[in-house]
C-alpha cells in the first residue's frame, strides 16, 4: 500500500485530540515511505489544497454548525471538483476518523468505491451531549443514521482504545482491534524550562496543570473551585486552552495562570515543568491525548475513568482515577499528593515507563500498516 488517505472532519490548525492523532499518524506513515492524503473540512479561511511537512491536505467546502465543532459537507460544484482532484491521487486505503460527521459518511461511501480498503477508527465512548434532552435525542438519531450508512460500506472497525471498541457494540459493531492513541518522544527534544521563570513561580511550589478546551464537560470549572480551597503557598494552577468558558473563568479566578490557546510545543514545555496534571473530564473521550503527553513528561496524573485512561493507569500506583469527579474529590486527591511528594514523583515515573512501553507511534503505525496491507 503506497498511498493512504485519512478522512478527518477537523485537522490542523484546528486543535484537538483527533487532530493530533491524525497529524502524528500521517507523519509516521511518511517516515515509512508512504504518501499521505488528508481529506478534511473547509470552514475557515484556509487553502482548499496545500502540503504541510509532506502531508497533502484537501479541504472540502462545508457548512459550519456549533461554532465549527460540527461541520456539514457542502456538495456544491466546488466540492465535487475537488473530489475529482482527490480521485487522481489513487488512494490504496482510507482511514476514517470517527463516525460523527457527514464527511465520515461520505468517506465511507466514496472510499468503498475508490479504495482497496476502508476502515473506520472510532475516537468516542458515548453519544454527544448537546445540553438539552430533546437535542440529545435528535443527536442520537443522527449518530445512528450515520453509522447505519457507514456500516453498509465499511466492514472493519477499530478504536483508539478498548473503551472505544466497547462503545462500537452500542451500534451492533464488533471492533477488530485497537490502534492506540500514542505519543512521539521526539516532542521532548529541545524542550527547555520556561513557564516557572516567566510566571515567576517559586521553586518550592507544586505546578498543577490543565490543558484542553475550556468547556463544562472537561471539568475546568470544578477544578478551579477545588483549587480555590487549596493552600496557594504550596501550589499554583496553570490553564492552557481556550473555549466558551475562558473569559468568564479568567475573570472569576484571578489566582489561576490563564495562558489561552498555545502551540503544541509550548504545551509540551509546560507539561515538562508540571508536577501534577489534572483532567477532571466527563466528556466522552476516546483516549485523551494530553493525558498520554503528561505521562510521557513524567507528571503525576489525576483524571477520570473515561475512554482509555484505565488502560494507561492500571492501578493507583500509576495515577488517580476519580469516581465521583466532584469538587470535594478533586480537592481531596490533590491534597493527598501534595502531602506525599515522594509518591507523587514515583507515580509519574511509573506511568512514564508505561507510555514508553505500550503507547508510542512506532507501535501503533506498524499495526495500522499491517491491517491496511491485509487482504481481509
Backbone torsions as a table, in degrees:
resi	resn	phi	psi	omega
1	UNK	NA	118.2	-174.1
2	UNK	-101.7	-37.3	-176.6
3	UNK	-120.4	122.3	-175.8
4	UNK	-117.4	130.4	176.2
5	UNK	-102.1	142.5	175.5
6	UNK	-124.6	118.8	178.2
7	UNK	-96.0	116.9	-177.0
8	UNK	-143.5	120.6	-174.3
9	UNK	-58.0	-30.6	176.2
10	UNK	-125.0	147.2	174.8
11	UNK	-151.1	168.0	-179.7
12	UNK	-51.8	142.4	12.5
13	UNK	-82.1	0.4	173.6
14	UNK	-61.9	132.1	-174.4
15	UNK	-103.4	137.5	178.3
16	UNK	172.0	170.8	-177.3
17	UNK	-64.2	-42.9	-179.9
18	UNK	-65.6	-37.4	179.1
19	UNK	-65.0	-41.8	177.9
20	UNK	-66.0	-39.7	177.8
21	UNK	-60.0	-48.2	-179.0
22	UNK	-60.4	-45.6	-178.8
23	UNK	-62.0	-48.2	-178.1
24	UNK	-67.8	-37.0	176.8
25	UNK	-64.5	-43.3	179.3
26	UNK	-61.7	-45.7	178.3
27	UNK	-59.3	-40.8	-179.5
28	UNK	-65.8	-39.9	176.4
29	UNK	-60.1	-44.8	-178.6
30	UNK	-62.9	-39.3	177.6
31	UNK	-63.3	-23.4	178.1
32	UNK	-93.1	9.1	175.6
33	UNK	87.6	13.0	179.7
34	UNK	-90.7	155.1	170.9
35	UNK	-94.7	134.8	-175.1
36	UNK	-122.6	130.6	177.2
37	UNK	-122.3	121.6	178.1
38	UNK	-104.6	130.5	178.3
39	UNK	-112.3	118.0	-175.0
40	UNK	-137.8	-171.3	-174.8
41	UNK	-96.0	145.0	173.6
42	UNK	-105.9	99.8	179.3
43	UNK	-127.3	0.7	178.9
44	UNK	-128.4	178.9	180.0
45	UNK	-82.9	76.9	-178.5
46	UNK	-130.0	160.9	178.7
47	UNK	-63.8	145.5	176.1
48	UNK	-69.3	-26.7	177.3
49	UNK	-147.4	135.9	174.9
50	UNK	-159.2	169.9	177.9
51	UNK	-125.3	126.5	179.7
52	UNK	-127.1	119.0	178.4
53	UNK	53.9	37.4	178.7
54	UNK	85.4	-5.0	179.4
55	UNK	-92.0	123.8	177.6
56	UNK	-86.7	126.8	-175.2
57	UNK	-119.9	124.9	172.3
58	UNK	-111.4	130.9	177.4
59	UNK	-114.8	120.0	-178.0
60	UNK	-93.8	134.8	-179.3
61	UNK	-52.5	133.3	-176.8
62	UNK	-144.9	151.5	172.2
63	UNK	-81.5	146.3	-178.2
64	UNK	-103.7	120.1	175.8
65	UNK	-122.5	157.8	179.7
66	UNK	52.8	47.5	178.5
67	UNK	55.7	37.4	176.7
68	UNK	91.6	-9.4	-178.1
69	UNK	-72.5	-23.3	-177.5
70	UNK	-128.0	78.7	177.5
71	UNK	-71.1	144.0	178.4
72	UNK	-121.7	124.1	-176.0
73	UNK	-57.6	132.7	178.1
74	UNK	-108.0	99.9	-175.8
75	UNK	-81.3	60.3	177.0
76	UNK	-88.2	-174.8	-177.5
77	UNK	-61.1	-41.2	179.7
78	UNK	-61.9	-41.0	179.9
79	UNK	-65.5	-46.2	-179.5
80	UNK	-63.8	-35.6	177.1
81	UNK	-64.9	-39.9	179.3
82	UNK	-69.4	-34.5	177.6
83	UNK	-64.3	-40.5	177.2
84	UNK	-62.5	-35.3	177.5
85	UNK	-67.7	-39.4	178.2
86	UNK	-63.4	-37.0	-179.8
87	UNK	-59.2	-27.9	179.7
88	UNK	-70.5	-14.1	178.7
89	UNK	-74.3	-17.9	177.5
90	UNK	53.1	65.1	-178.2
91	UNK	-68.8	132.7	177.8
92	UNK	-83.4	-37.0	-179.8
93	UNK	-145.1	154.2	-178.5
94	UNK	-132.2	134.3	173.6
95	UNK	-110.8	125.4	178.5
96	UNK	-105.2	123.7	179.1
97	UNK	-87.5	111.7	175.3
98	UNK	62.1	155.2	-175.3
99	UNK	-90.9	-4.0	-163.0
100	UNK	-69.7	-16.2	-166.9
101	UNK	-119.0	155.0	176.3
102	UNK	-63.6	-28.4	176.2
103	UNK	-64.1	-35.6	177.1
104	UNK	-64.7	-42.6	179.6
105	UNK	-63.4	-45.9	177.4
106	UNK	-62.4	-42.4	-179.8
107	UNK	-59.8	-37.8	178.2
108	UNK	-66.9	-47.3	-179.5
109	UNK	-64.3	-52.4	-177.6
110	UNK	-67.5	-44.7	-178.4
111	UNK	-64.2	-34.1	179.3
112	UNK	-62.3	-24.0	-179.7
113	UNK	-96.4	-25.8	-170.2
114	UNK	-107.4	-17.0	-175.0
115	UNK	-119.4	156.5	179.5
116	UNK	-69.9	-34.4	-178.4
117	UNK	-146.1	137.0	179.0
118	UNK	-130.3	129.2	175.7
119	UNK	-127.9	151.9	173.9
120	UNK	-109.5	133.1	-178.9
121	UNK	-112.6	112.4	-175.4
122	UNK	-85.3	136.2	-179.4
123	UNK	-115.7	-2.3	-175.8
124	UNK	-109.9	168.1	-179.9
125	UNK	-135.0	7.6	178.0
126	UNK	-167.6	169.1	175.9
127	UNK	-67.4	156.2	174.9
128	UNK	-63.1	142.8	173.5
129	UNK	-103.8	110.1	-175.9
130	UNK	-97.8	5.9	172.0
131	UNK	95.6	-21.7	179.4
132	UNK	-133.0	148.7	-175.1
133	UNK	-59.3	-47.2	-176.2
134	UNK	-68.2	-34.7	176.9
135	UNK	-67.8	-38.4	177.7
136	UNK	-63.4	-37.5	178.1
137	UNK	-65.3	-43.0	176.9
138	UNK	-63.4	-42.6	179.6
139	UNK	-60.9	-39.2	180.0
140	UNK	-68.1	-39.4	175.8
141	UNK	-62.1	-44.3	178.4
142	UNK	-57.8	-47.4	-178.8
143	UNK	-63.5	-41.7	-179.4
144	UNK	-68.1	-36.3	177.3
145	UNK	-64.9	-43.6	177.5
146	UNK	-60.1	-46.8	-177.7
147	UNK	-67.2	-31.7	176.9
148	UNK	-60.8	-44.3	179.0
149	UNK	-68.7	-45.4	-177.8
150	UNK	-59.2	-39.8	-178.6
151	UNK	-63.6	-22.9	179.7
152	UNK	-72.0	-23.7	-174.2
153	UNK	-118.7	-11.7	-179.7
154	UNK	-122.6	129.3	-179.8
155	UNK	-106.8	-19.7	-175.1
156	UNK	-111.6	119.2	-178.5
157	UNK	-120.9	138.6	177.8
158	UNK	-133.2	165.4	175.3
159	UNK	-124.9	161.7	175.4
160	UNK	-86.0	1.2	173.9
161	UNK	-160.4	166.0	176.0
162	UNK	-63.8	-32.0	178.7
163	UNK	-62.7	-35.7	177.7
164	UNK	-66.5	-39.0	177.9
165	UNK	-66.0	-35.1	175.4
166	UNK	-63.5	-38.3	178.5
167	UNK	-67.1	-35.1	178.3
168	UNK	-59.1	-29.0	179.5
169	UNK	-62.5	-26.6	177.7
170	UNK	-59.9	-28.6	179.6
171	UNK	-98.6	12.2	179.7
172	UNK	74.5	28.4	-176.5
173	UNK	-118.4	135.2	175.3
174	UNK	-101.6	114.7	179.4
175	UNK	-67.2	140.1	-178.5
176	UNK	-80.5	-22.3	-177.1
177	UNK	174.5	-169.1	-176.2
178	UNK	-125.9	129.8	168.9
179	UNK	-110.1	88.9	-170.6
180	UNK	-57.3	141.0	164.0
181	UNK	-59.0	149.6	-170.3
182	UNK	-149.8	-178.5	-179.6
183	UNK	-126.9	160.8	177.7
184	UNK	-116.1	112.8	-176.6
185	UNK	-66.2	-16.3	176.1
186	UNK	-64.8	-22.4	-179.8
187	UNK	-63.6	-19.6	-178.1
188	UNK	-89.6	-8.8	179.8
189	UNK	-70.5	139.9	177.4
190	UNK	63.7	17.7	175.1
191	UNK	-83.4	127.8	-179.5
192	UNK	-124.3	147.5	177.1
193	UNK	-54.5	139.5	-173.5
194	UNK	-147.5	-49.8	-168.7
195	UNK	-73.7	-33.9	179.2
196	UNK	-61.0	-42.3	178.4
197	UNK	-71.5	-45.2	-177.5
198	UNK	-60.7	-42.3	-177.3
199	UNK	-89.9	1.6	178.2
200	UNK	55.6	52.4	179.3
201	UNK	-93.2	126.8	-179.1
202	UNK	-59.4	147.2	-176.2
203	UNK	-60.3	-33.9	-176.1
204	UNK	-78.6	-10.8	-178.8
205	UNK	-78.9	140.7	174.6
206	UNK	-82.5	132.4	178.7
207	UNK	-94.6	120.6	176.2
208	UNK	-106.2	130.0	-174.7
209	UNK	-127.5	141.9	168.4
210	UNK	-124.3	133.9	176.1
211	UNK	-135.4	126.9	-179.9
212	UNK	154.4	-174.6	179.1
213	UNK	-70.1	137.1	-178.4
214	UNK	-90.4	79.6	177.7
215	UNK	-129.2	160.0	-175.5
216	UNK	-54.7	-43.3	-173.6
217	UNK	-63.1	-22.0	-179.7
218	UNK	-83.1	-6.5	173.7
219	UNK	80.7	14.5	-176.2
220	UNK	-65.0	-35.5	179.8
221	UNK	-65.5	-44.0	178.9
222	UNK	-63.0	-38.5	179.0
223	UNK	-62.4	-44.8	179.8
224	UNK	-62.6	-39.9	178.4
225	UNK	-64.1	-41.5	178.7
226	UNK	-66.8	-39.7	-179.7
227	UNK	-62.8	-35.5	179.3
228	UNK	-59.7	-23.3	-177.0
229	UNK	-94.4	-0.1	-180.0
230	UNK	-92.1	164.5	177.8
231	UNK	-77.7	108.8	-175.7
232	UNK	-67.6	-13.5	177.3
233	UNK	-74.5	-18.4	-175.3
234	UNK	-106.6	-22.8	-171.5
235	UNK	-145.8	149.6	173.2
236	UNK	-130.5	157.6	-179.8
237	UNK	-119.1	126.4	175.5
238	UNK	-114.5	130.2	-179.6
239	UNK	-118.0	122.4	176.7
240	UNK	-112.7	122.8	179.3
241	UNK	144.4	168.0	-179.7
242	UNK	-134.2	167.9	179.5
243	UNK	159.3	-172.9	-173.5
244	UNK	-60.5	-28.8	-175.2
245	UNK	-95.2	0.5	-170.6
246	UNK	-56.9	-57.4	-175.1
247	UNK	-64.5	-41.3	-179.5
248	UNK	-62.1	-49.9	-175.8
249	UNK	-71.3	-35.3	178.5
250	UNK	-60.7	-39.0	179.3
251	UNK	-74.4	-35.5	-175.1
252	UNK	-78.9	-31.0	-176.3
253	UNK	-122.7	78.2	-176.2
254	UNK	-69.7	-17.0	179.7
255	UNK	-76.1	-12.1	179.3
256	UNK	-85.7	142.6	172.8
257	UNK	-85.4	112.8	-178.2
258	UNK	-101.9	110.6	-177.0
259	UNK	-90.5	-17.7	-174.3
260	UNK	72.0	-162.7	179.5
261	UNK	-76.1	125.4	179.1
262	UNK	-127.2	158.9	-179.0
263	UNK	-66.8	158.7	-176.6
264	UNK	-59.3	-39.0	179.5
265	UNK	-60.9	-37.4	177.8
266	UNK	-69.6	-35.5	176.2
267	UNK	-61.8	-43.9	179.7
268	UNK	-64.6	-37.8	176.9
269	UNK	-62.0	-44.4	179.0
270	UNK	-62.4	-45.6	-179.0
271	UNK	-64.4	-33.0	179.6
272	UNK	-66.9	-19.9	178.1
273	UNK	-102.8	-1.0	-175.3
274	UNK	-84.6	140.2	175.0
275	UNK	-91.5	-45.1	-179.6
276	UNK	-128.4	124.2	173.9
277	UNK	-102.8	130.8	-178.2
278	UNK	-129.4	131.3	177.5
279	UNK	-133.7	88.6	-177.5
280	UNK	-83.4	59.9	-169.3
281	UNK	-88.4	143.5	168.8
282	UNK	-113.6	6.8	-179.5
283	UNK	-70.6	144.8	-179.7
284	UNK	-73.0	67.2	-178.0
285	UNK	-66.3	150.3	171.4
286	UNK	-86.7	-55.7	173.8
287	UNK	-162.3	97.7	-172.3
288	UNK	-54.8	121.9	-179.1
289	UNK	-62.9	-40.4	-177.2
290	UNK	-65.3	-30.2	176.9
291	UNK	-66.2	-43.4	177.8
292	UNK	-64.4	-41.4	-179.2
293	UNK	-68.5	-37.6	176.4
294	UNK	-64.8	-39.6	177.5
295	UNK	-63.9	-41.7	178.1
296	UNK	-59.3	-34.0	-179.3
297	UNK	-83.2	-0.4	177.8
298	UNK	79.6	22.0	178.1
299	UNK	-76.9	148.5	164.4
300	UNK	-72.8	143.0	-173.0
301	UNK	-122.7	132.5	170.4
302	UNK	-121.9	120.8	179.8
303	UNK	-152.4	-162.9	-179.0
304	UNK	-117.3	166.6	-178.8
305	UNK	-83.2	69.3	177.3
306	UNK	-119.8	147.6	177.7
307	UNK	55.1	-135.7	-174.4
308	UNK	-92.0	12.4	-175.3
309	UNK	-59.9	-37.7	-179.3
310	UNK	-75.1	-10.2	173.0
311	UNK	-80.5	-19.0	173.4
312	UNK	-95.3	-49.8	-179.3
313	UNK	-95.0	85.7	-171.5
314	UNK	-72.9	-31.1	176.3
315	UNK	-154.2	-177.8	-173.1
316	UNK	-68.6	-10.4	176.9
317	UNK	-77.4	-17.2	-179.2
318	UNK	-99.4	-18.7	-177.5
319	UNK	164.2	-176.0	-176.4
320	UNK	-118.8	123.5	174.1
321	UNK	-108.2	109.1	-177.3
322	UNK	-73.7	145.8	-178.7
323	UNK	-95.7	-46.1	-177.8
324	UNK	-85.8	-32.5	-175.7
325	UNK	54.7	43.9	177.8
326	UNK	-100.0	167.6	176.9
327	UNK	-59.7	-41.8	179.4
328	UNK	-61.3	-46.1	-178.3
329	UNK	-67.1	-40.0	177.9
330	UNK	-58.4	-47.1	-179.9
331	UNK	-61.4	-45.7	-177.2
332	UNK	-64.4	-42.9	-178.8
333	UNK	-68.2	-36.6	176.6
334	UNK	-64.7	-43.4	-179.2
335	UNK	-64.1	-36.4	177.6
336	UNK	-59.6	-45.7	-179.4
337	UNK	-69.8	-38.7	-179.4
338	UNK	-63.7	-29.7	179.0
339	UNK	-82.2	-11.7	-177.2
340	UNK	-133.3	72.8	-176.8
341	UNK	-61.2	-31.2	179.4
342	UNK	-64.8	-46.7	178.3
343	UNK	-66.3	-35.7	178.2
344	UNK	-59.7	-44.6	180.0
345	UNK	-67.9	-43.4	-179.3
346	UNK	-65.6	-36.3	177.6
347	UNK	-60.6	-43.6	178.0
348	UNK	-63.6	-38.8	179.9
349	UNK	-66.8	-39.8	-179.1
350	UNK	-66.6	-45.7	-177.7
351	UNK	-70.5	-30.5	175.5
352	UNK	-62.4	-42.5	177.9
353	UNK	-64.4	-36.0	178.7
354	UNK	-63.3	-43.4	178.9
355	UNK	-63.4	-45.6	-177.8
356	UNK	-62.0	-30.2	-176.4
357	UNK	-83.6	-35.1	-170.1
358	UNK	-123.5	-19.9	-168.0
359	UNK	-124.7	59.4	176.3
360	UNK	-115.5	156.3	-178.8
361	UNK	-68.0	-27.1	176.9
362	UNK	-60.7	-41.5	179.0
363	UNK	-69.3	-47.3	-176.1
364	UNK	-64.4	-46.7	-173.8
365	UNK	-66.7	-32.9	177.5
366	UNK	-64.3	-38.0	177.5
367	UNK	-67.1	-39.6	179.9
368	UNK	-65.6	-45.7	179.5
369	UNK	-61.1	-41.9	179.6
370	UNK	-60.1	-41.1	179.3
371	UNK	-69.9	-42.4	-179.8
372	UNK	-64.9	-33.0	-179.2
373	UNK	-81.9	-13.7	-179.8
374	UNK	-72.2	154.1	-176.7
375	UNK	-81.6	-29.4	-176.9
376	UNK	-83.3	NA	NA
